[in-house]
């Protein structure tokens, strides 16, 4: 029996079957990296061609993905339980409140409209009532351009809660309304990434690293890895993993030694160009990646861990949810 020539196998299509979240992550990365390369080399006419033909497909995939999630579609992969999501809710609401107060003064008519019963509905009541409170906040923000950043985060939190609740209730994500349109968008985007790969191989036949840097190869070739463990020497800067995150993604980091760790979501391997998140020695921290305060997740994909001690070593565990 003849074996298929592996170059004729579209890995983008194959690896994202039944995994809309992975397809979306690959698309965010490829679209953002093409945009960055286009701006970095304005005289190279190939990059506008690649970006201009891929970006419309990415926008369709993005729209269908978020529509699917808002309808209760359950993505493949590990998902926090609804109880875990609700434990994170108070911290998230406090952050959203601070962001809203930067636009609308506490006590103003618009602020009261957003939080008519303050934070109580998010902390008290049944699971469904607390989820409904997030939905109400999401709807009340509506199309308010001044709160666009908050809207994105609140919508992400709502989707996480809805996803978790559907899992708990035994929902069948692959059959949810909207999955057909999303599947078509996934296929179109992944086919174009395959075409872009061929285009770039032709452009850089003797420079494969130039091709690699325009795709999220790590997520494509290692899509199921969720746990990383390692050792940090004193003062060591450790490029731990590469991953395309999105607002609302949860990460757990633990320092299992006698030294504190600082975590960064950088734009280069080993970089520290984000807000730092501190993990105390012998402790663990589970947090939303929005704490890194990055503006472009397609660019800031490199998780860096730094041992802050110049005399003590430590070990770490990183888990993605």
Secondary structure, DSSP 8 states (H G I E B T S, - for coil): -----GGGS-HHHHHTTT-HHHHHHHHHHHHHHHHHHHHHTTT-HHHHHHHHHHHHHHHHHHHHHHHHHHTT---SS----HHHHHHHHHHHHHHHHHHHHTTS-TTSHHHHHH-TTTTHHHHSS-HHHHHHHHHHHHHHHTT-GGGHHHHHHHHHHHHHHHHHHHHHTT--GGGSTTHHHHHHHHHHHHHHHHHHHHHHHHHTTT-HHHHHTTS-HHHHHSTT--EEEEEE-TT-EEEEEE----TT-EEEEEE-SSS-EEEEEESSTT---S--EEE-TT-EEEEEGGGG--S-TTT--EEEEEE--SS--EEEEEEE-
